[in-house]
């Protein structure tokens, strides 16, 4: 007997709530709000770091989550928010200076749409033939390397341009120290919102020092007071430029790895095998990225923050994510919300960027650790070494007028190196010392 496209969502009021179960409406609304709060920090800060509109980003995160919900038939609990994997390539493609609106946002949007198209096509292929080919093509040594490169490639942006004055520099320090203290010395939901809470603390310190003691440019609250509660956000159309597309499309490797890991994590938590929905999940995420990019929003991806909420609450009902999506859409139509986000001082944003970009780099190393990548195998050592250097130094390859930037060369380089140095030839030298000795 064929299962219905959507589950029945049986009512349950206590204990573990499965993806195909639901809670009473008040509890569903409360949990939806909690998931919005969980994704809020990252989904808002990613567009700010790229010069995108946070209103559009929040709006498209809600729309994208609803698209995902419909494509997977309400079977996979997931929230889609702004992907940090796009930050480096968007900045490289647009030449964004780091403050204000991105004047070249159109070319970035074209690349994001193209990336979404490739992602959706991968989803269709997986729906037809399964996911094993992806696991063989992109093992943990490859995905870990590429994720680490995303963070390392962004390091100059976070460090070299974080302030024009000594006060700005010290406020960046105050910010990442605040985030660090929240991460280490708090627990529960406060710890899960470490970026948001740390940013609020640093913003209060900035207001006291700048507005109270005149040590820096004062925060102007007039924009928030004068902004309307509800209004239409400013949409932007994509511009399709080959160079930008070449820079941004390789991010699809990260999106696939993130979604793959998300579904496997949720499978482990719920005890339900969700692998059969993998292709539909890729397709839903790809379509959501296309719609977001076509409207002026960032590329979207599944969110670890929301996995953390599910792990803490043991509530996996997919209806909660549809509820969260509707709440996010409402926020997207609030100019006052956007004005509040733009009130955040630039030095504070730079301090947050230092933390976030560093965490992205470390998450690549975590992939190696969690999957027990064997660095006594010289193949793995060489793949990681070359990939990190290509991406960190922004090694660019040119083909006529087309240029493939550092993240792109690192991504494809890692995949090609793994194929070239595959199992048949990768075990000749398992001692990394032999490889290191050869270059000394």
C-alpha positions as CSV (number, residue, x, y, z in Angstrom):
1,X,0.0,0.0,0.0
2,X,1.4,3.4,-1.0
3,X,1.9,5.9,1.8
4,X,0.0,9.2,1.5
5,X,2.2,12.2,0.4
6,X,1.7,14.0,3.7
7,X,1.6,12.2,7.1
8,X,-1.6,12.1,9.3
9,X,0.2,14.0,12.2
10,X,-1.3,12.1,15.1
11,X,-1.9,14.3,18.2
12,X,0.5,13.6,21.1
13,X,0.8,15.8,24.2
14,X,3.9,14.4,26.1
15,X,7.1,12.5,25.6
16,X,9.1,12.3,22.3
17,X,7.1,13.8,19.5
18,X,7.9,12.1,16.1
19,X,8.0,13.9,12.8
20,X,4.6,12.5,11.9
21,X,3.0,13.5,15.2
22,X,1.8,16.9,16.4
23,X,1.2,18.8,19.6
24,X,-1.8,21.1,20.5
25,X,-1.8,24.4,18.6
26,X,-0.5,26.6,21.5
27,X,2.5,24.3,22.1
28,X,3.1,24.1,18.3
29,X,3.2,27.9,18.1
30,X,5.6,28.2,21.1
31,X,7.9,25.6,19.6
32,X,7.8,27.4,16.2
33,X,8.8,30.7,17.9
34,X,11.7,28.9,19.6
35,X,13.0,27.6,16.2
36,X,12.7,31.1,14.8
37,X,14.9,32.4,17.7
38,X,17.4,29.5,17.2
39,X,17.9,30.3,13.5
40,X,17.6,34.0,13.9
41,X,21.2,35.0,14.6
42,X,22.9,33.2,11.8
43,X,20.1,33.9,9.2
44,X,20.3,37.6,9.9
45,X,24.1,38.0,10.2
46,X,25.0,36.1,7.0
47,X,23.2,38.7,4.7
48,X,24.7,41.6,6.7
49,X,28.2,40.2,6.0
50,X,27.4,40.1,2.3
51,X,25.5,43.4,2.0
52,X,22.1,41.7,1.5
53,X,18.8,42.8,3.1
54,X,18.1,41.0,6.4
55,X,14.4,41.4,5.8
56,X,14.6,39.6,2.5
57,X,16.8,36.9,4.1
58,X,14.3,36.2,6.9
59,X,11.4,36.3,4.4
60,X,13.1,33.9,2.1
61,X,14.1,31.6,4.9
62,X,10.4,31.2,5.7
63,X,9.4,30.8,2.1
64,X,12.3,28.3,1.5
65,X,11.3,26.3,4.5
66,X,7.7,26.0,3.3
67,X,9.0,24.9,-0.2
68,X,11.2,22.3,1.5
69,X,8.2,21.2,3.6
70,X,6.1,20.7,0.5
71,X,8.7,18.9,-1.5
72,X,9.5,16.4,1.2
73,X,5.9,15.9,1.9
74,X,6.2,17.1,5.5
75,X,8.4,14.0,6.3
76,X,11.8,15.6,7.2
77,X,12.0,18.1,10.1
78,X,14.2,21.0,8.9
79,X,14.5,24.7,8.8
80,X,16.3,26.4,5.9
81,X,18.3,29.6,6.8
82,X,21.0,31.7,5.2
83,X,24.0,29.6,4.3
84,X,27.4,30.9,5.4
85,X,29.1,28.9,2.7
86,X,28.1,31.7,0.2
87,X,29.8,34.5,2.1
88,X,33.3,34.2,0.7
89,X,32.3,33.6,-2.9
90,X,29.7,36.3,-2.9
91,X,32.3,38.8,-1.6
92,X,34.8,37.7,-4.2
93,X,32.2,37.9,-7.0
94,X,30.9,41.4,-6.1
95,X,34.0,43.1,-4.6
96,X,31.9,44.0,-1.5
97,X,33.7,46.4,0.8
98,X,32.1,45.1,4.0
99,X,29.6,47.8,5.0
100,X,26.2,49.0,3.7
101,X,24.3,47.6,0.8
102,X,26.1,45.5,-1.8
103,X,26.1,47.5,-5.0
104,X,26.7,44.4,-7.1
105,X,24.2,42.2,-5.5
106,X,22.6,41.2,-8.8
107,X,25.6,39.2,-10.1
108,X,25.8,37.4,-6.7
109,X,22.1,36.5,-7.0
110,X,22.7,35.1,-10.5
111,X,25.4,32.8,-9.1
112,X,23.1,31.8,-6.2
113,X,20.3,30.9,-8.6
114,X,22.7,28.9,-10.8
115,X,23.9,27.1,-7.7
116,X,20.3,26.3,-6.8
117,X,19.7,24.9,-10.2
118,X,22.7,22.5,-10.0
119,X,21.6,21.5,-6.5
120,X,18.1,20.7,-7.6
121,X,19.4,18.6,-10.5
122,X,21.5,16.7,-8.1
123,X,18.4,16.1,-6.1
124,X,16.6,14.7,-9.1
125,X,19.5,12.4,-9.8
126,X,19.5,11.1,-6.2
127,X,15.8,10.5,-6.4
128,X,16.5,8.3,-9.4
129,X,19.7,6.4,-8.5
130,X,20.2,6.9,-4.7
131,X,22.8,8.8,-2.7
132,X,25.7,6.3,-2.5
133,X,27.5,7.9,-5.5
134,X,27.7,11.2,-3.6
135,X,29.1,9.5,-0.5
136,X,31.8,7.9,-2.8
137,X,32.5,11.2,-4.6
138,X,32.7,13.4,-1.5
139,X,34.0,11.4,1.5
140,X,34.7,13.2,4.8
141,X,38.3,14.0,3.9
142,X,37.0,16.0,0.9
143,X,34.0,17.7,2.6
144,X,36.0,18.5,5.7
145,X,38.7,20.2,3.6
146,X,36.2,22.2,1.6
147,X,34.3,23.4,4.7
148,X,37.5,24.4,6.4
149,X,38.6,26.3,3.3
150,X,35.4,28.4,3.4
151,X,36.3,29.7,6.8
152,X,40.0,30.2,6.1
153,X,39.3,32.0,2.8
154,X,37.2,34.5,4.8
155,X,39.9,35.2,7.4
156,X,41.3,38.4,5.7
157,X,37.8,39.9,5.6
158,X,37.3,39.3,9.3
159,X,40.8,40.4,10.5
160,X,42.1,43.1,8.1
161,X,39.1,45.3,7.7
162,X,37.4,45.2,11.1
163,X,37.9,48.8,12.0
164,X,39.2,52.2,11.0
165,X,40.1,53.4,14.5
166,X,41.6,51.9,17.7
167,X,38.1,52.1,19.3
168,X,36.7,49.9,16.5
169,X,39.5,47.4,16.9
170,X,38.9,47.1,20.7
171,X,35.1,46.8,20.1
172,X,35.8,43.8,17.8
173,X,37.8,42.3,20.7
174,X,35.0,43.0,23.2
175,X,32.5,41.3,20.8
176,X,34.4,38.0,20.3
177,X,35.2,37.9,24.0
178,X,31.5,38.4,24.8
179,X,30.5,35.6,22.4
180,X,33.3,33.3,23.9
181,X,32.1,33.9,27.5
182,X,28.5,33.1,26.5
183,X,29.7,29.9,24.7
184,X,31.7,28.6,27.7
185,X,29.8,29.9,30.8
186,X,26.1,29.6,29.9
187,X,23.9,26.6,29.3
188,X,20.6,25.7,27.6
189,X,19.0,28.0,25.1
190,X,21.2,31.0,26.0
191,X,24.3,28.9,25.0
192,X,22.6,27.9,21.7
193,X,22.0,31.6,21.0
194,X,25.7,32.5,21.8
195,X,26.1,34.7,18.7
196,X,22.9,36.7,19.3
197,X,23.5,37.0,23.1
198,X,27.1,38.0,22.6
199,X,26.2,40.5,20.0
200,X,23.6,42.1,22.3
201,X,26.1,42.4,25.1
202,X,28.7,44.0,22.8
203,X,26.1,46.4,21.4
204,X,25.2,47.5,24.9
205,X,28.9,48.1,25.7
206,X,29.3,50.0,22.4
207,X,26.3,52.2,23.2
208,X,27.6,53.0,26.7
209,X,31.1,53.9,25.4
210,X,30.0,55.7,22.1
211,X,26.7,57.3,23.1
212,X,27.6,57.9,26.7
213,X,31.3,58.7,26.6
214,X,31.8,59.8,23.0
215,X,34.5,57.3,22.2
216,X,33.1,56.4,18.8
217,X,30.3,57.2,16.4
218,X,27.0,57.1,18.3
219,X,24.2,54.6,17.6
220,X,21.3,56.4,16.0
221,X,18.0,55.0,17.2
222,X,15.9,57.4,15.1
223,X,15.8,55.0,12.2
224,X,14.2,52.3,14.3
225,X,11.7,54.7,15.9
226,X,10.6,56.1,12.4
227,X,10.4,52.7,10.6
228,X,6.9,51.3,9.9
229,X,5.9,48.1,11.6
230,X,4.8,46.5,8.3
231,X,5.8,47.2,4.7
232,X,6.9,45.6,1.4
233,X,10.6,44.6,1.3
234,X,12.8,45.6,-1.6
235,X,13.3,42.7,-4.0
236,X,16.3,42.5,-6.4
237,X,16.5,40.7,-9.7
238,X,19.5,38.4,-10.5
239,X,22.1,39.2,-13.1
240,X,23.8,36.2,-14.7
241,X,27.5,36.7,-15.2
242,X,29.8,33.7,-16.1
243,X,32.6,34.7,-13.7
244,X,30.3,35.0,-10.7
245,X,28.5,31.8,-11.6
246,X,31.8,30.0,-11.7
247,X,32.8,31.3,-8.3
248,X,29.5,30.6,-6.6
249,X,28.3,27.2,-8.1
250,X,31.0,25.1,-6.3
251,X,29.3,25.9,-3.0
252,X,26.8,23.2,-4.0
253,X,29.3,20.7,-2.7
254,X,28.9,22.2,0.8
255,X,25.1,22.4,0.6
256,X,24.9,18.7,-0.4
257,X,27.3,17.7,2.4
258,X,25.3,19.8,4.9
259,X,21.9,18.4,3.9
260,X,23.3,14.9,3.9
261,X,24.7,15.3,7.4
262,X,21.4,16.9,8.6
263,X,19.3,14.0,7.5
264,X,21.6,11.4,8.9
265,X,21.6,13.3,12.2
266,X,17.9,13.5,12.3
267,X,17.6,9.8,11.4
268,X,19.8,9.0,14.4
269,X,17.8,11.2,16.7
270,X,14.3,10.1,15.7
271,X,15.1,6.4,14.9
272,X,13.2,6.8,11.6
273,X,15.1,6.1,8.4
274,X,14.9,9.3,6.4
275,X,17.5,8.4,3.8
276,X,14.7,7.6,1.3
277,X,13.8,11.3,1.3
278,X,17.4,12.4,0.6
279,X,16.8,13.2,-3.1
280,X,13.6,15.2,-2.3
281,X,15.5,17.1,0.5
282,X,18.2,18.1,-2.0
283,X,15.5,19.1,-4.6
284,X,13.6,21.1,-2.0
285,X,16.7,22.9,-0.8
286,X,17.8,23.6,-4.4
287,X,14.4,25.0,-5.3
288,X,14.4,27.2,-2.1
289,X,17.8,28.6,-3.1
290,X,16.6,29.4,-6.6
291,X,13.5,31.3,-5.3
292,X,15.6,33.1,-2.7
293,X,18.3,34.1,-5.2
294,X,15.7,35.2,-7.7
295,X,14.1,37.5,-5.1
296,X,17.3,39.1,-3.6
297,X,17.9,36.7,-0.8
298,X,20.9,34.5,0.2
299,X,21.4,30.8,-0.6
300,X,19.7,28.7,2.0
301,X,20.6,25.5,3.8
302,X,19.5,23.2,6.6
303,X,20.4,24.6,10.1
304,X,22.4,22.9,12.8
305,X,20.9,25.4,15.3
306,X,17.5,23.8,14.8
307,X,18.9,20.3,15.1
308,X,20.2,21.4,18.5
309,X,16.7,22.5,19.5
310,X,15.3,19.2,18.4
311,X,18.0,17.3,20.3
312,X,17.3,19.3,23.5
313,X,13.4,19.1,23.3
314,X,12.9,15.6,21.7
315,X,10.2,17.3,19.6
316,X,10.6,16.5,15.9
317,X,7.1,17.3,14.5
318,X,7.4,18.8,11.0
319,X,4.4,21.0,11.6
320,X,6.6,23.1,14.0
321,X,8.8,24.0,11.1
322,X,5.9,25.1,8.9
323,X,4.8,27.3,11.8
324,X,8.3,28.8,12.2
325,X,8.3,29.5,8.5
326,X,5.1,31.5,8.7
327,X,6.5,33.5,11.7
328,X,9.7,34.3,9.7
329,X,7.6,35.5,6.7
330,X,5.7,37.9,8.9
331,X,9.1,39.3,10.3
332,X,10.3,39.7,6.7
333,X,7.5,42.2,6.0
334,X,8.5,44.4,9.0
335,X,10.7,47.5,8.1
336,X,11.1,48.1,11.8
337,X,12.8,44.7,12.2
338,X,15.2,45.6,9.3
339,X,16.0,49.0,10.9
340,X,16.7,47.3,14.2
341,X,19.2,44.9,12.5
342,X,20.9,47.8,10.7
343,X,21.4,49.5,14.1
344,X,24.1,47.0,15.0
345,X,27.5,48.8,15.0
346,X,30.0,47.7,12.3
347,X,32.8,46.9,14.7
348,X,30.5,44.6,16.6
349,X,29.6,42.9,13.3
350,X,33.3,42.5,12.5
351,X,33.9,40.8,15.9
352,X,31.0,38.4,15.2
353,X,32.5,37.7,11.8
354,X,35.8,36.6,13.5
355,X,33.9,34.1,15.6
356,X,31.7,32.8,12.8
357,X,34.4,32.4,10.1
358,X,36.6,30.7,12.7
359,X,33.8,28.3,13.6
360,X,33.3,27.5,9.9
361,X,36.9,26.5,9.6
362,X,36.9,24.4,12.7
363,X,33.7,22.6,11.6
364,X,35.7,21.2,8.7
365,X,38.2,19.8,11.2
366,X,35.3,18.4,13.2
367,X,34.1,16.5,10.1
368,X,37.5,14.8,10.0
369,X,37.4,14.0,13.7
370,X,33.8,12.7,13.8
371,X,34.4,10.5,10.8
372,X,37.9,9.3,12.0
373,X,39.7,10.5,8.8
374,X,43.0,8.6,8.8
375,X,45.9,11.1,8.5
376,X,48.4,8.2,8.5
377,X,47.2,7.7,5.0
378,X,49.4,9.9,2.7
379,X,46.5,10.3,0.3
380,X,44.4,12.1,2.9
381,X,47.4,14.1,4.0
382,X,48.1,15.4,0.5
383,X,44.4,16.1,-0.3
384,X,43.9,18.2,2.8
385,X,47.3,20.0,2.5
386,X,46.7,21.1,-1.1
387,X,43.0,21.9,-0.7
388,X,43.8,24.2,2.3
389,X,46.5,26.0,0.5
390,X,44.5,26.6,-2.7
391,X,41.5,28.0,-0.8
392,X,43.3,30.0,1.9
393,X,45.6,31.7,-0.6
394,X,42.7,32.2,-3.0
395,X,44.5,30.4,-5.9
396,X,42.7,31.4,-9.1
397,X,42.6,29.5,-12.4
398,X,41.7,31.4,-15.6
399,X,40.1,30.0,-18.7
400,X,40.0,32.9,-21.1
401,X,37.6,35.4,-19.6
402,X,36.4,32.9,-17.0
403,X,38.1,32.7,-13.6
404,X,37.7,30.0,-11.0
405,X,38.5,31.5,-7.5
406,X,40.2,29.9,-4.5
407,X,37.1,28.2,-3.1
408,X,36.2,26.8,-6.5
409,X,39.7,25.5,-7.2
410,X,39.9,24.1,-3.7
411,X,36.5,22.3,-4.0
412,X,37.1,20.8,-7.4
413,X,40.8,20.2,-6.6
414,X,39.8,18.1,-3.5
415,X,37.3,16.1,-5.5
416,X,39.7,15.4,-8.4
417,X,42.6,14.6,-6.1
418,X,40.5,12.1,-4.2
419,X,39.5,10.5,-7.6
420,X,43.1,10.5,-8.8
421,X,44.6,9.2,-5.5
422,X,41.8,6.8,-4.9
423,X,41.9,3.5,-3.0
424,X,43.8,1.7,-5.7
425,X,46.8,4.0,-5.4
426,X,46.3,5.7,-2.0
427,X,47.7,3.2,0.4
428,X,51.3,2.8,-0.9
429,X,52.6,5.1,1.9
430,X,50.6,5.3,5.1
431,X,53.1,7.1,7.2
432,X,52.7,10.9,6.9
433,X,56.3,11.2,8.1
434,X,57.5,9.8,4.9
435,X,55.6,12.4,2.9
436,X,56.8,15.3,5.2
437,X,60.4,14.0,5.1
438,X,60.4,14.1,1.3
439,X,60.0,17.9,1.3
440,X,62.5,18.6,4.0
